[in-house]
Amino acid sequence: LPPRARVVAIAMAAVTSSIQELQRGQILRMLHLGNSAESQAWGGAQTFKVLVYDKFCQDVIAPLYKVYGLRNQGVSVNVSLLTERGPMPDVPAVYFVEPTEANVERIVQDLAAGLYESFYINFASSVPRSILQELARGALKAGAAQKVVGVFDRFVSFVSLSPALFSLNMPDAYARIHSPKTSDQYIEQYISRIVDGLLSVLITTKSLPIIRCPASDPVAEMVARSLDGRIREMLRSGGAAAAELFSGGGARGTDTSTSDVWRPLLCIFDRDLDLVTMLNHTWTYQAMAHDVLGMKLNKVTVQVDGTEDTSATPAKSQTFDVNENDSFWMQHAGEPFPNVAAAVHEAIEEYQKRRADMTAGGQSEDPMGSMTAGLASAFSAIPEMTEKKRDLDKHTNIATALLNAIKTRELAKYFEVEDQFASQSTSASITQVEQLLDDSHSGTLMDKTRALMILYLTKPSMTSAQLDALLEGLQKLGGDASGIAYLKHLSSMKNMTTQSAVSAGSAAPAGPGPMALMSSIFEKGGGVLSAGYSTIQNVIQSKKELVICQILESLMEQKPSTLTDNYIYLDPKAQQTQGMEAPRIKSPFRRSLVFMIGGGNYVEMQSVQEWAQTRGRQVTYGCTDLVSPEHFVEELRHLGAAQSGGGDDPDLS
């Protein structure tokens, strides 16, 4: 490699740890009762302890550690802060909570009651001085200040769901930010929470980024400038200790080309950039698990052991974990669903063949010796085969549930219709939606509403009369037009021009002949997934690039583009000059964090990852929350009702 290429390779090798592993390491240090010296004094993971968390921090831990994983770290009891708990006076307690007045009040109550031997208080994000003062006053008043061994800012105020995916776990962000009933004061508080989350991500990944966002979007710019200010203040007042928090990204101030090469880019976007992707019917495994089955925090709940006979015993619900420990999930999560169904079928056949080979009796001159060797081999393979059988059962159940939904709701039809909007005339698209509205056997009311919203966003040339006729058809079915009313309001306020030419229909990366592959497999007949194959065998996928990928292309590669002409450039490391922009880094960026305000989704995440892989880049995708299309429709409906003077006030707690 040339010298510069070697520098880049070395820098990339230094930052390839996934955000999930880095956050898991932070939680591990917390469970070891503080820093390394304290870990040694207390025996680290060998010390039995109680873990007390609030709801937010419980969600932070959930994708990282299961109960047995916590047990391995010495956590004998893990319990909610709000639960009534009995005293355990000989056991230290690790508190992991958000820095709120309510949480501090409850901790003070526990101190006064003497529930535990000692208290290690860990806050998920930076603690305001007022909260620390309240904690100190409460501990002194309770006469238990000596029990507080330490108070830590952990900077882990986000949920990492995969090696390159995180969420701030802030639901309904789009509706909260855009509601006319939301006060300016609440917006400022909400933006502060977003900044806390992003600051946690940057400190966890040890990144000091260049920040870019559209100047035309007030919320994205407020977040970007507030984050820039927070980082500058930390570096200014915190000295070497603060610089160490960002040490992986050149925070110590060196001006070498190496530090510039591996400093990441942080791109902050508003959800209005691309609303179509939030509403599209999906076609990849992970996205469908979220859209159709309501996957949350890497858990999928499906009905198992059910029958088509409604008079039979109702099916049972079973919840499955799908995460980085599941090799099948990691390999196939981003693939079109037909490919996944085929892969499940092939895996079952492979498993059955291997099991048959293990149990088959061979011909040998020494049958007793052959049998002994065979038994030894079979016993050694039992753990692996048991785990493989568990994963196969899991994905068979998930895939079967998805196929049932595809069949009963005719989801393949909706996916194809929406996919074709961008490439056909307005009149042809309207006709297709009219047919969907008229077909009582095709889709749910929510499916029809989503299709109509996508049509409106994709075809801005549609006349008011044409839209009114479609809305009338939706309302005759009992549909709610409030969400579309909000989209009309948004269009009139912002003169919104949709990016449908590049974003519509990209709900699934195209695969090489998935239908032919499935056909060859299911021609054999039988198979647990073959029953629903006829509903998806004719789906044709198009391949289009999301607008967010085009923007990344421009920003990371430093290419001029009309899409990014108005993007501001902030460098928290550079000296701040009044009225002047910081000197720009000229070289392409190798790493990037993409953050979407107002909700993200797996389709967008998968598209960004595919873009990054084809260009040899490392991109981590994050959002205020991962929002299903159905939930996003509800947010739009709420906004439409609020815009017209109705609807409930937003929950601003």
N, C-alpha and C positions, 0 to 999 in steps of 0.2 A: 504494500500500500504506500502511496505517497505520504510525506510527513503530515500534511493537513488531514488526510483521510484517517491516518492512524490516531491523530488527536481526537477526531470526532468519534472514532470507534471506542477509544478508551473512555471518553466522556459519557457516551451512551451506555457503556457497560456499568458505569457507576450509578446510573439512575434507572436501571431496568427493574428494580424491585417494584412489585405492584402496590397500588395504593391500599389494597386490602391487607397485604402482608405487613406493610408499614404501620397501618392502624392496629393490626393485631399485636404487633410488637409494643406499641404504646400501651395497650390494655394489659399486656403481660407485665410490663414494668409496674403498672398500677397495682396489679394483683400481688406482686412481690413486695408490696408494702413500701412503696417509695422508690428511692434511688438505690444504686448498687450497694452502698455501705449499709443502708437499712436492711436491704435484702439479706446481707450476710448476717447481720445482727439477729434478725428474726427467723433466719432459716429459709427465707424466700418462699418458694412454693410449698415447702414442707410444713409451714405454719398453718394450722387450721384457722379459718377466718369466716366471717359473715360478709356477704356482699349485699349491699342495700342500694337500690337504684330507683329512679323515677321512670315514668313511662318512656320518655324520649331516650334515656340512656339504656333502657332495656332493649329498645329497638336497635341501638348502636351495637350492642353486644351480640344480639341474636344471630346475625349472619357470620359472626366470627368464632363464637364458642357455643357448643351445645352443653347440656348439663354435665355430661361425662368429661368434657374438656375443662369445665370449671372445677370439677372434682380433682382433676389431675394437678390443678394449680392450688390446691388446698382449700377451695371454697366448700365448706361443709353445708352452708345454707345460703341460698340466694333468694331475696325477697323484695317486694315492692316497699318503697318508703312509706306509702299510705296504709300498708297493712298493719294491723294491731299485732305487736310482737312482744313476746315475753323476754325477761332479762337473761343474758348469757354473760355473766360478769367475768368469766375467765377467758373470754375469746375476743380478739381484736376485730374491729369492723371496718370494712372499706366502703365508704359512701361514694357513689358515682351519680352525680345529679347535675342538672342545669343550675346556673347561678340566679335563682329567683328568691324573692322574699318568702314565698310560701314554703319552699324547700328548706331554707335556712331556719325558719320558724319550727319546722318539724324536727330538724336536726338538734336544735336547742332543747326541744322537749325530750328527745332521747338522751341528751347529756344530763338533763335534770333528773331523769328517771334512772340514770346509771345503768343503762341496758348492757353496755359492753365494757370490756377492760380498757380499750383504747380506741381512738377514732382517727382514721385516715380519711380526710375529706377531700375528694377529688371533684373538681368542677369541669364540665365538658368543654367550656370555653373560658375566655378571659373574664375574671371576676371584677365587677365594678367596685370601687372603693366603698361605696355605701353598703354593699352587701357584706364585705369583709368587716366593716365596722359593726354592723348588726350582729354578725356571728360572734365577734369578739365580746360585745356587750352581753349577749345572751349566755355565752360560756362563763363569763365572770359572774353574772348574776346567779347562775345555776351552781356556782362553786365547783365547776368541773373543767376549768381551763387547762389543768394539768393533763387531762385525758386526751386533749387534742394534740396528737403527735405531729401532724403536718396538714397543711392546706395547699393543694396543688392546682395549678391551671394546666389541664391536660391537652387542650387544643385538639380535641377529637369530636367536635360538634358536627358530625356528619355520619351517614350510614354508607359503608362501602359494601357493595353487593357483588362485585366481581373484581378481577385484577385491574380493570380499566373503567369502572363505573361506580359513581357515588351519587347519593341524594342527600339533601339537607333535611329531608323528612318534614317538609312544610306543606301540608295539603292545602288545596283550594287557593293556591297562590295567585292564579290568574284572576279569579273572582275577587279576592281580597284587594288586590292592587287596583283593579279597574272599576270596582263598584263605586257609583256616585255617592254612596252613603259612607264611604271610607274617608276619615278625616286626614288632613295633612300630617297631624301629629302621629297618627297610627302608621301612615306610610313611612315616616322617618324611623319609627321603632322597628317596623318590619324590615326595612332596608338594613338597619343595624344588625338584625338577626342574620340576614343573608351574608353580610360582611363578616360576622363572627364565624359563620360556617366556612366561607371561603378562606378566611385567615387560618382556620384549623387545617384545612386541606393543604395549604401552602406550607405550614409549619410541619405537618406530618410528613410531607414529601420533600421537605427541605428545599423549597423552590422559591427563588426570588424572580418573579416573572416580569416580562414586558406586558402591559395591559392594553388591550384594544377593545373598543366598543363603538357602535354607531353614535355619532353626535346628535343624530335626529331623534334618538329615543331617550326621553328624560329619565326613565327608571334605570335603564342599563347604565347611563352616564352617571347617575347618582351613586349607584353601587360601585362603579369603577373608580370614581374620584374619592369616595369615602374609603375604599380599600387602599388606594394609593396613599391617602393621608394617614391611615392607621399604621401602615408598614413604615412610612417615613418617621412617624412619631416614635414607634418602637425602636427603630435603629438609632434615632437621635438620642433618646433618653435612656435606652437600655444598655448601651455600650457593647462590650464584647459578648456578654451573655445573650443579648438580643440578636446580635449578628450570628451567633452560633445556631439560633433557631432556623435560620435560612441558609446554613452553611453549605448545603448541597447545591446552591444556585449562585455562587459567586458573591455572597453578601459581604465578604470581608473587604471588598473594594478594589480588588485587583483588576487591572484594565487589560489583561492579556486576552488574546483572541480565544484562548481555550474557554475562559469563563463566559464570553459572549456566545460561543458556539453552543454550549449546553445549558444556557439559561432558557427556560421555557417561555412560551407565549401563552397568555391567558386571554381567551376570547369570550367576552360577555355579551349574550344576546337576549333579546326579548322575544317571547313566544309569538308575537304578531309577525315575526319574520316568516313563519310558515305554519299556518293553521291547518292546512290540508292534511299534513302528516299526522296531526293529532286525531283526525277523524276517520282516516282511511281504514277499511277492513284489511286485516293483516294476513300474511301467508307464510311467515317463518315460524319455526317451532316456539322459540322463546317469546316472540311478540304475540302469538296466538294464545300461549299459556297465560299471558297477562291480559289480553283483550277478552278472551272467551271464558277462561277459568278463574280470572281474578287473582293471579299470582301476586303475592306480596311478601317482601323480605325473604325471597328465595324459597317460599313455601307455596305449594299447589294443592288445593283440596278438590278431590273428585269423588264421584259416586262409584262404588265398586260392587261387584257381585250382584248387579241388578239384572232384571230381565225385562223384556218388552211387554210382559203380561202385567198390566197395572193392578190386577187383583192379587198379585203375588206379594211376598214380603218386601217392603221398601228397601231400596239399596242403602248400603251403609256409606257414610262419608269417611274418607281416609285422606290424611294430609301427608304429602311427600316433600322431602327436602331436595332441591335442585341447586347445586352449588359447585365450587371448584373441585370438590372431592368426588364428583360424579363424572367419570371419564366419558360416558356416552353423552351427557348433557354438554360438557365442554367441547366435544367434537361436533355436535349436531345442532346446538342451540340456534345458530344463525342460519341454518339451512331452510330452504322451502319445505313445507310440511310433507309433500309427497315423498321427497327424498328421505325424510325421517321415518315415515311409515315403512318405507322399503328397508331402511337400516334396522329397524326393530325386528322386522320379519327375518332378515338375514341373521341377526344376532341370535334369535330364538333357534333357528335351524342349526347354527354353529354350536350353540349350547347343547342341543339335543344330540347332535352327532358326537360331541366330545363325551357326554355322559354315557352314550351307548358304547363308545370305545372303552371307557373305564370299566364297564360292567360285563363286556363281552368275554367269554371264555376262549382262550387260545389253545391250539394243538401243541403239545409238547411231550417229549419223552419223559420229562419229570413234571407231571401235572401238579404235584404238591408244591414244588419249588416255584412253578409258574404262578400258581394261585397266591403264594406268599408274596412274591414280588408285585403282583397286581394289586393285592390288598394294601401293601405299603404305599404304592404309588397313589392309589385311590384316597387313602387317609391323608396323605400329604396335600392332595389337591382339594380336600373338602372345604377349607376356609375360602379359597379363591372361588370355587364353584358356588358356594353359598352366597358370597357377596355378588357374584355375577347374576345369580338367580334373583336376588333381591332387586338389583337394578333393572333387570328385564321385566319383572313384574311391575315395577314402578312405571317404567316408560310404556309398557303395554297398556296399563290403566289410563295414563295421561293421553296417549295417542288415541285410544278407543273413545275417551270422552270428547276429544276434539273432533274425531270423525262423526260421532253422534250429533254434535252441534252443527258441523258442516252439512250433514244430511237433513236435519230437521229445519234448519234455518236457511238452507241453500246459500251458504256463505260464499261458495265458489262463484256463484252468479254475481254477487255483490262485488267481490274482488275484481272480477273481469270487467264489469260495467264501469266501475270507478277508474280502473286502469286505462280504459279507452277514452275517457273524457278529454284528456289533453291532446289526443291525436285525431279527434273527429269533430265534426261541425256541432254548433250549438243546438241546431234543430234535432240532429240524431241523438245527442246526449239527452235532450229533454224527452224525446220519445222513449228512450230506455228507462228513465226515471218514472215516467207515466205508467209504463208497463209494470215496474216494481210496485208502484202504489196500488195498481189495480189487481195485482196477484195476491190473493188472500193467503196462499200457501207458501209464499216466498218471504222469509225474513220476519223479524219482529217489528213492532212499531219503532223501536230504537234504531234498527237496521235501516229502515226507510228514511228516518229523520237524518241519519248520518249521510246517506247517499244524497239527499236533497241539499244538505249543507255543503257537501263537497262540490256538487254541481254549481251552486251559487258562487263559491270561491273560485272555481276553475273557469267559469264562463261569465266574466264580468259584463260581457256584451248582451247578456240575456235581458230582455225588456221587463218592465214592471208588470205588464199584463201576463207575460209568460210565467213569471215568478208567482204572481197572485193565484194563477190557475193551479199551480202545483201546491201552493200552500193550502188552497181550498180542499184539494184532494187529500192532503195530509190531515187536515183538521176533521174531515168527514170520518176518518178512521179513529179519531180520538187523539190525534197528535197535538203537540204543543209547539206553536210557531214562535215562542218567545226567543229561543236561541237564534233563529234566523233573523228576527227583528234586531237583535243586538249586532249581528254581523252586518246588517244594512246600516245601522248607526255607525259602526266602526268604519265602514267604507266611506260614508259621507264625511266623517270627521277627519279622516286621515288620507282621503283620496287613495285608499288602499288598492294597490295593484298586486294581485296574487302572483306567486312564483310557480304557478301550476305547470308552466311549460317544462320546468326542470324538476318539480317535486311530486306532482300527482303520479300515482301509479308506481311509486318506488317502494311500496310496502314490502317487497321481497327482492333480494338480489337474485338475478336470474341464474339458474343452474344449467349445466349441460344435459339437456334431454331428460328431465326428471320423470316426465310422463311415460316415455319409452322404457325407462328403467323400472318403474313401478309395474308397467304392463307385463314385462317379462317375468317379474317375480310372481305376480298374482295369477298369471296364466296357469300356474301349477295347481290352483284351486285350494280351497280351505284357507287356513290361516286366520288368526284372531282379528286381523285388520282388513281382511278382504271384503267384508260386507259393505263397507262404505266407500269402496274404491270408485265405483261408478259415478259418484258425485263429484270427483275431482280429476278424472282422467283426461278431460278435455280442456283444462285450464291452461291458458297460454300466458306466460309472463313477459312483460316488457322490462327493459333495463334503462332507467333514467337516473340521473344524479340529482340529489337534493341540493337546494340552494346553499345550505350550510356548508356542503363540501366545496362548492365553487368559491365561497368566501374563504374557507380554510386554504384553498389552493393559492388564492391571492395573498393572504396575510402571512402564511408560513413560508411560501416561496418568494416573498417580496416582489410579487408581480403586480403591476398596475391594473386596476379594474374599476369599472364604473360602480360595481357592487360595494367597493370599499373606499371610494374617494373621500367620503366624509367620516371615516373612522378616526377617532382620536387616538393618540399615542401617549402612554404614560409609563415612565420608568422610575419606580420608587428608589432606585439606587443612585440615580443621577441627581446632581445638585439642582435645586429648584430655582428657576429664574422667572421673575415676574413677567407675565405676558408672553413668554417664549416657550416653545416646545423643546423638550429634552432632545439632545443629539440622538439620532436613530442608529440602531444596529443595522448594518447593511447585509449581513450574511443571512442565508435561509435558516429558519428555525427547525431543529430536529425533534423537539418535544412541544406539546401543546396541551393545555387544559381548556376544554370547551364547556361553558356553563350557560344553561338556558333558564332564564327567569320566567316563571309562569307555568312550569311543568315540562317534562320531557317524556320520551317514550323509547321503547326498545327498537323500533324501526329506525329512528334517527340515530341511536347509538350504534346499531349494526352498520348503517350506511357510513358513518364516520369512521368506524374501525376498518371497514373494507377499503375506504379511501386511503387511510393511513398505511395499511399493509401493502397496497399496490405501489406506494411511493416511499416505502422504507422509513416512515415516520412513526413516532410514538405519541398517541393521542389518548387522553383520559377524558371521558364524557361525564358531565355532572349536571344536575338540575335541582330546582327547588323541591320537586317530588316527581316520581314516576306516575303518570296519570293515564288511566285507561281511556279509550275513546268514549265509552259510555259515561264515565265520570266527567270528562271534559264537556260533553253535551250538556250535562246537568249544570256545570259552571256557566256555560253560555246562556242556558235557560234562566238561571238566577239573575244574570246580568241584564238580560232582556226585560225580565219582570221588574227589576229595580229601576231600569231606565225609564220605564213607563209609569213609575210611581208606585208599583205594587211590590210583592215579594217580601220575604223576611229580611230583617237587618242581618248583615253578615256577622258571623261569629268571629269577633276580633280578640278572643282570649289568647 
